[in-house]
């Protein structure tokens, strides 16, 4: 939620894959699993990431959003788990 609020998008907008089915790609499936685990860890209050200044998190979030907008899904998948784990309630 904090990431979505910082980017001024809906939470589902961060992970919107559209109507097309997910590819049978082991790397994509691994990234999705890592993102899911990171989100669950944050929700449970045990994110395991390093607390960072908001300005640094904003730069990382904007970088991920730019990669998403440029359809560089593998790059986004690699960035989101670590970024998500840095979030605190």
N, C-alpha and C positions, 0 to 999 in steps of 0.2 A: 504494500500500500504506500509506503514512504517513497519508494522509487517512482511509482506511478504518479503520486502527488507532485514530486519534484519535477517530473517531466510534463506534468499537466495532461496526462492521458489516463484512460481507464485502465485498471489493472489487467483486464483481459486484452487490452490493446498492446501490452508488452509482449504477449505470447500469441497474438492473433496469427493463425496459420491459414486463414481463409477457409473456403469450402473444400479445397483439394485434400485428399488423404495424405497422410504422412508417407514419405518414401520408405522403402524397406532398405534403409541405409544404417549399418551398424554404428557409424559415427554419430548420425542424427539421433538414433535411439539412445546412445550413451549420453549425449548432451541433454536430451530430454530427461533422462533419469537423474542426472546430476543436478539439473535445475529443480526438479521436483524435490529431491533430497534437501537441497539448500533452502527451499521455501518452507519445507516442513521443519527443518532445524530452527529457522528464524521464528516460525509460528510457535514453537515449543520453548522459545527463549534460550536456546543453546546454539546460536548461529556459528560459532567457531571462527568467525572472521575477525579481522583487525579493525578496531574503531578508527575512523579517519575523519578529518575535517569535512564539513559539508561541501566546501568548494572542491575538494578533491573527488568526492563522490559524484558531484554534479558533472565534472569533466568526464569521469568514467561512464556515467549514465548517458551523457550526450554522445560519447564515442560509440557506445552500444546502439543508441538510437540511430545514429548516422549509418552504421553498418547495416542495421535492419532496413532502413529506407533505401539503401543501395543493394538490397537483396543478397547480402553477404551472410547468409544464414549460418554457415559453419563458424564464422568469426563471432557472431552473436552468441551462438551456442557455447563457444569457448569462454566468452566473457561473463555471461550471466550468473553462473553458479558462484564464482568468487565475489562478484559485485553484490549479489543477493546476501551472501553470508556476512558482508560488512555492515549490513543494516541492523539497527537496533530499534527497539520499541521506545 
